C-alpha cells in the first residue's frame, strides 16, 4: 500500500462518518 492507498482508506472512512 502506498500513499494512494492511504488516501483511499481515509476518504472512505471520512465518507462513512459523514453519511452516518
TAWO-V862884 format. One record per residue. RES is the residue in one letter. PSI is psi in whole degrees, -180 to 180 (* if undefined). D_CENTER is the distance of its C-alpha to the mean C-alpha in Angstrom with 2 decimals. Layout:
((RES	PSI	D_CENTER) (RES	PSI	D_CENTER))
//
This chain:
((X	132	13.28) (X	-160	13.34) (X	-38	11.58) (X	-42	10.14) (X	-41	8.65) (X	-43	7.19) (X	-40	5.84) (X	-46	4.53) (X	-45	3.18) (X	-41	2.51) (X	-44	2.51) (X	-43	3.17) (X	-42	4.33) (X	-43	5.62) (X	-41	7.11) (X	-43	8.52) (X	-40	10.02) (X	-41	11.43) (X	-36	12.85) (X	*	14.37))
//
